Amino acid sequence: RRVVGLGSALWLATDVGAIRIVPREEDIDRFDAGRGLPDPRVLDLAQRRGRLVAATVHGLAEFSDSIGEFQRIAPDFSDVAQAVELSGDTVWVGTRIGLYASVPGVNDLLQPDALGAGLSLQAPVVDLTWRADTLVALTPDRLLWRAPGSGQFTLGPPLGSGLGRLH
């Protein structure tokens, strides 16, 4: 579902866990529920500045290089995390009911105030990405973006049904 690079390794999001491949050493390692993931079905991975976070069918986990396995983040959230992106110490999470964030020291996900105010902004988020300093979320039929520095979100126009399933 996703491939990201971290150091000299490639990480893959799969239905049987997060797979780490170190091509030079021909080393392949699988991380699943027995190695810290809340569920082996990994829907997305995000890497930024040495951090790696996995979005699974039952929550989120961050890879800890020091212990060699994943550790839960936002442990009170055990629903589907469809997409994940990183920004500083914030983990942005796309869920079936909208865009949320995980911050250090909080056991559940938080929804930004600007999103909770409008029902039209509480759509499923199927993917996330950064475009320069703008966080962009993809819903099943629109884009949603957060203007840098303002904290305000903009919901784009409908993309049309002729595009097929967006992801």
Salt bridges, closest charged atoms under 4 A:
ASP15 OD1 - ARG1 NH2 2.65
ASP29 OD2 - ARG20 NH2 3.19
ASP29 OD1 - ARG35 NH1 2.82
ASP32 OD2 - ARG30 NH1 3.71
ASP39 OD2 - ARG41 NH2 2.82
ASP39 OD2 - HIS58 NE2 3.66
ASP44 OD1 - ARG2 NE 2.68
GLU62 OE2 - ARG51 NE 2.92
ASP79 OD1 - ARG96 NH2 2.32
ASP127 OD1 - ARG2 NH2 2.80
